[in-house]
Amino acid sequence: MTPPVFAHGSLRLYLLALLDEQPRHGYELIQALSDRFGGTYSPSAGTIYPRLSKLEEEGLVSKSTDGRKTVYEITAAGRAELDARRPELDAIENEVTDSVRRLADGVRAEVNDAMRSLRAELASAAREAKRSARTTSASRADTTGADGGAGSDSNRAVHEADLVINEFRQQLRTDLRTQAHRGRVSPESVTLLKARLAQVRADVLATLADR
């Protein structure tokens, strides 16, 4: 979601809604907007403060000093405007919710793709290890009397890895849904997840290559 989601007058309305929840200073308003939009929209101070000044001129908010911070608070007139424009505010809230939901769905898709790829690589490595073990066992059958033992161990390891991957995916999906509901899932989260999963995959494959 990008700043144009706020049509003319909509950002000031959303600021009133945030101040209706509790008094806030400018940075807290910027952070609250960023959180609500899952990090996809973070307004600058140059966007927020002029609107707060305008709201103060119109008598819709008041400000006070708390140490070195200026705290803004909605007035009775501000609440009256907020109530009068409630349908418009509800429409904005719905758009925010839809945006965060789409972002969470994208994260889940990335996780699922990464997990499928990792499982495929592990399965392929297990098959290769099994073939190698069979070849080795066949060449040493006269002295070892065993066939497929290493392959069996490899299959068990893949099964255990698959259980770990499934448990991780389920836990992460639950965490993502919880955080997305709070508006805390951002594109940076997806980038970090992809990078970490790629590193895990590389590390696992490196241990297999050393065998």
C-alpha positions in Angstrom: 0.0 0.0 0.0 1.3 3.4 -0.9 0.5 6.9 0.4 -2.1 7.7 -2.3 -4.4 5.3 -0.4 -5.3 8.4 1.6 -7.7 10.4 -0.5 -8.0 14.1 0.1 -8.8 14.6 3.8 -8.5 10.9 4.7 -5.1 11.1 6.4 -6.2 13.8 8.7 -9.2 11.6 9.5 -7.0 8.7 10.3 -4.8 10.9 12.5 -7.9 11.9 14.5 -8.8 8.2 14.8 -5.4 7.4 16.2 -5.6 10.3 18.7 -9.1 9.1 19.7 -7.4 5.9 20.9 -4.9 7.9 23.1 -2.9 11.1 23.1 0.3 10.7 21.1 3.3 12.7 20.0 4.3 13.0 16.4 6.7 10.1 16.3 4.2 7.8 17.9 1.7 8.7 15.2 4.2 7.9 12.5 5.0 4.6 14.2 1.3 3.8 14.6 0.7 4.4 10.9 3.6 2.2 10.0 2.4 -0.6 12.2 -1.1 -0.4 10.9 0.1 -0.7 7.3 2.5 -3.6 8.0 5.5 -1.3 7.4 4.4 -0.7 3.8 3.6 3.0 4.5 5.6 5.1 6.9 4.8 8.9 6.5 7.5 11.5 7.0 7.5 14.1 9.7 7.0 16.6 6.9 3.7 14.9 6.1 2.4 14.5 9.6 3.2 17.7 11.4 1.6 20.2 9.0 -1.6 18.2 9.2 -1.4 18.2 13.0 -0.9 22.0 12.9 -4.0 22.3 10.6 -6.0 20.1 12.9 -5.0 22.3 15.8 -6.0 25.5 14.0 -9.4 24.0 13.3 -9.8 23.1 17.0 -9.9 19.4 16.3 -6.8 18.6 18.4 -4.9 20.3 21.2 -1.3 20.0 22.1 0.7 20.1 25.3 4.4 19.7 26.2 5.7 16.7 28.0 9.3 17.3 28.7 10.9 17.8 25.2 7.9 16.2 23.4 4.8 17.8 22.1 1.8 15.6 22.8 -1.4 15.9 20.7 -4.9 15.0 22.0 -8.2 15.0 20.2 -10.8 17.6 21.3 -14.6 17.3 21.6 -14.9 18.9 18.1 -12.4 16.4 16.7 -14.5 13.5 18.1 -17.6 15.1 16.5 -16.0 15.2 13.1 -14.7 11.6 13.6 -18.2 10.4 14.4 -19.7 12.3 11.4 -17.2 10.6 9.1 -17.3 7.2 10.6 -18.3 5.4 7.3 -15.3 6.9 5.6 -13.0 5.8 8.4 -14.4 2.3 8.3 -13.7 2.1 4.6 -10.0 3.1 5.2 -9.7 0.5 8.0 -11.0 -2.2 5.7 -8.4 -1.3 3.1 -5.7 -1.5 5.7 -6.9 -4.9 6.9 -7.0 -6.2 3.3 -3.5 -4.9 2.6 -2.1 -6.6 5.7 -3.9 -9.8 4.8 -2.4 -9.8 1.3 1.0 -9.3 2.7 0.6 -12.1 5.2 -0.6 -14.4 2.4 2.5 -13.5 0.4 4.8 -14.4 3.3 3.0 -17.7 3.8 3.5 -18.5 0.1 7.2 -17.7 0.3 7.6 -19.9 3.3 5.7 -22.8 1.7 7.8 -22.5 -1.5 11.0 -22.4 0.5 10.0 -25.4 2.6 9.0 -27.4 -0.5 12.3 -26.7 -2.1 14.2 -27.6 1.0 12.3 -30.9 1.4 13.0 -31.7 -2.3 16.7 -31.1 -1.8 16.8 -33.3 1.3 14.9 -36.1 -0.5 17.2 -35.9 -3.5 20.2 -36.0 -1.2 18.8 -39.0 0.7 18.2 -40.9 -2.6 21.8 -40.2 -3.7 23.1 -41.3 -0.3 21.0 -44.5 -0.5 22.4 -45.3 -4.0 25.9 -44.6 -2.8 25.4 -46.8 0.2 24.1 -49.6 -1.9 27.0 -49.4 -4.2 29.5 -49.4 -1.3 27.6 -52.3 0.4 27.6 -54.4 -2.7 31.4 -53.9 -3.2 32.0 -55.0 0.5 29.4 -57.7 0.8 32.0 -60.4 1.2 33.4 -58.7 4.3 30.5 -56.8 5.8 27.5 -59.0 5.1 25.3 -56.0 5.2 23.3 -54.2 2.5 21.4 -50.9 2.7 22.2 -50.0 6.4 23.5 -46.6 5.6 20.5 -46.0 3.3 18.1 -46.9 6.1 19.9 -44.4 8.4 19.6 -41.8 5.7 15.8 -42.5 5.3 15.3 -42.1 9.0 17.2 -38.8 9.0 15.1 -37.5 6.1 11.9 -38.5 7.9 13.1 -36.6 11.0 14.1 -33.6 8.9 10.6 -33.6 7.4 9.0 -33.6 10.8 11.2 -30.7 11.9 10.3 -28.7 8.7 6.6 -29.3 9.1 6.7 -28.2 12.8 8.6 -25.1 11.9 6.2 -24.2 9.1 3.2 -24.7 11.3 4.7 -22.6 14.1 5.8 -19.8 11.8 2.4 -19.7 10.0 0.7 -19.3 13.4 3.2 -16.5 14.4 2.7 -14.7 11.1 -1.1 -14.8 11.4 -0.9 -13.4 14.9 1.5 -10.6 13.9 -0.3 -9.8 10.7 -3.5 -9.2 12.7 -1.5 -6.6 14.6 -0.2 -5.1 11.4 3.4 -6.0 12.2 4.4 -8.1 9.2 6.5 -6.1 6.7 8.3 -6.7 3.4 11.5 -6.6 5.4 10.2 -9.7 7.3 9.8 -11.6 4.1 13.3 -10.6 2.9 14.9 -11.7 6.1 12.9 -15.0 6.1 14.0 -15.8 2.5 17.6 -15.0 3.3 17.7 -17.1 6.4 16.0 -20.1 4.8 18.4 -19.9 1.8 21.3 -19.9 4.3 19.9 -22.9 6.2 19.5 -24.8 2.9 23.0 -24.0 1.8 24.4 -25.1 5.2 22.5 -28.4 5.1 23.6 -29.1 1.6 27.2 -28.3 2.5 27.2 -31.0 5.2 25.8 -33.5 2.7 28.5 -32.6 0.2 31.2 -33.3 2.8 30.1 -36.9 3.2 
